[in-house]
């Protein structure tokens, strides 16, 4: 990728030539990563007041003291005698640990959620033995039903505002290389829509598919039976190595059990297969 105008000044300051490939640092500066983390809806403070008893020893003592100031000592004894438990459904008995304990807060200072006071490494706090790390100080909780989305915004500068085939090829290469590092690629909206112009279509194995002639009949039959959804089923055929050679050995619908899980799908596919054999 040729150096663009916005990199000239930076390169001159570093004493680097103006021509040539972009460095790793320059490529990193040329992209913005937008990370979307799905969070659970936070409960209102009023609702949280009635969910479980997660008070620390100090908080519990204060509440007892307000109710019965003359019996403060008895209240202290009562609280200390039984350790509080973790919130439902865990319900594990909490243990007193110092903030600096590796099993507690990974050896770093923390801030109290209630009073915003900083707790030193020697401070003692109630901690759940089953907890790997502390909760977020603002109460944020990851919603594991949805994936963490990372949107990469690339920027391309030109000397005259026009793009040519070389620039478009470089952009395509950049996008493809970043897509290959993802576990899944999809739209920013939750639901997919094949009619959306910007809907992503996987092209990862297109080159291999074009040169692979072992699934020609399989593809044709799947397209005839399932229409636009044929690729979903084709992935299973590829995974099971169920190619045209295996297709020739099919003499009943149940022979397709490994690649078509629904009985009605197997019947439709088998009937289409029989018709294609008749035409041949």
KAKARA-V866688 format. One record per backbone hydrogen bond with DSSP energy under -0.5 kcal/mol. CO is the residue of the C=O (numbers start at 1). NH is the residue of the N-H. If there is no record, write none. Layout:
BEGIN
((CO;NH) (CO;NH))
END
This chain:
BEGIN
((1;22) (4;7) (4;8) (5;8) (5;9) (7;11) (8;12) (9;13) (10;14) (11;15) (11;16) (12;15) (23;27) (24;28) (25;29) (26;30) (27;30) (28;31) (30;155) (32;34) (32;153) (33;35) (34;36) (34;151) (35;37) (36;38) (36;149) (38;143) (44;48) (45;49) (46;50) (47;50) (48;51) (50;52) (52;54) (56;60) (57;61) (58;62) (59;63) (60;64) (61;65) (62;66) (63;67) (64;68) (68;71) (69;72) (71;75) (72;76) (73;77) (74;78) (75;79) (76;80) (77;81) (78;82) (79;82) (84;94) (87;90) (87;91) (92;86) (95;97) (95;127) (97;125) (98;101) (99;105) (99;107) (101;104) (101;105) (101;107) (102;106) (105;108) (110;119) (112;116) (117;112) (118;120) (119;110) (120;123) (121;100) (123;99) (125;97) (127;95) (128;131) (136;139) (140;136) (141;40) (142;144) (143;146) (147;149) (149;36) (149;151) (150;152) (151;34) (151;153) (152;154) (153;32) (164;168) (165;169) (166;170) (167;171) (168;172) (169;173) (170;174) (171;175) (172;176) (173;177) (174;178) (175;179) (176;180) (178;181) (179;182) (193;196) (196;199) (203;206) (205;209) (206;210) (207;211) (208;212) (211;213) (213;216) (214;244) (215;219) (216;220) (217;221) (218;222) (219;223) (220;224) (221;225) (222;226) (223;227) (226;229) (227;230) (228;231) (229;232) (229;233) (230;234) (231;235) (232;236) (233;236) (233;237) (234;238) (235;239) (236;240) (237;242) (238;241) (241;243) (243;247) (244;248) (245;249) (246;249) (247;250) (252;255) (253;256) (254;257) (256;259) (256;260) (262;266) (263;267) (264;268) (265;269) (266;270) (267;271) (268;272) (269;273) (270;274) (271;275) (272;276) (273;277) (274;278) (275;279) (276;280))
END
